[in-house]
Amino acid sequence: MGALLGCSKPDSKNNAEKVIVNLPVIKPAPYISGENYDGKRITSKDVEGKYWLASFMFTTCPDICPRLNSQLSALYGEFKDYPDLKFVSISVDPENDTKDVLKKYAERYGAKPDKWYFLRMQIDTVKNLSLEGFRIATLDAPLSHSKRIVLVDDKGQIRGYYDGLERDDVDKLRKLLHTMLPH
């Protein structure tokens, strides 16, 4: 008797569930609300049910931010056609990062306003998000921007932190996103 063998396309939803189960749930993502560079108010509702990558930056940063946003831009280019992934960059300098300044900055990275948000909000809110909400800042430097990219899953849970300046860490995030995201 011969065996009947068959091939089937792997179920990407099951793969995503297996991969995400292996990631720790760090904590629920904080509520976000800010003005996007296109003038639209963006809140947690806009990323509800989606995977998203959060980061903190400011447009006049001469060091970390351009390097971090270059890595994010590469990810954005690779995943721009994936409807289940959003990018959220929060300015730590909302006084200088006006809507127009953020718009020019977003254009520099090829960002589209419905896919990659560059948000400005009250400085106290930024401090709280950085320190308590995403836990990427310290009490000594609550407004220092971070080189970390925060992965939030489609259930609104923080699932990982990735060093946006380390190629290996960004590659690990890239592979994870390819495995998790339906397309």
BELKA-V805462 format. One record per pair of residues at least 6 apart in sequence whose ideal C-beta (glycine too) atoms are under 6 Angstrom apart, sorted by the first residue. I is the first residue (numbers start at 1). J is the second residue. Records with the same first field share a line. If there is no record, write none. Layout:
I: J / J
//
This chain:
12: 182
15: 179
16: 180
19: 179 / 180
20: 153 / 180
23: 159 / 160
25: 157
26: 158
27: 158
28: 156 / 157
29: 152 / 156 / 158
30: 129 / 133
31: 44
32: 44
33: 43
34: 42 / 119 / 120 / 121
35: 120
36: 42 / 113 / 117 / 119
37: 99 / 102 / 103 / 106 / 118
38: 113
39: 99
42: 117 / 119
47: 86
49: 154
50: 84 / 86 / 154
51: 84 / 85 / 153 / 154
52: 86 / 88 / 152
53: 87 / 149
54: 88 / 150
55: 89 / 149
56: 90 / 92 / 130 / 145 / 146
57: 65 / 89 / 145
58: 91 / 92 / 93 / 97
59: 97 / 101 / 105
64: 147
67: 165
68: 147 / 164
69: 109
71: 164 / 170
73: 109
76: 87 / 116
79: 85
82: 181 / 183
84: 181 / 182
85: 181
87: 116
88: 117
89: 118
90: 119
91: 97 / 120
92: 126 / 143 / 145
94: 120 / 123
97: 120
102: 118
106: 118
127: 142
130: 136 / 137
131: 137 / 142
134: 150
136: 146 / 148
147: 163 / 164 / 165
148: 161
149: 162 / 164
150: 158 / 161
151: 159 / 160
152: 158
153: 159
162: 169 / 173
163: 169
//
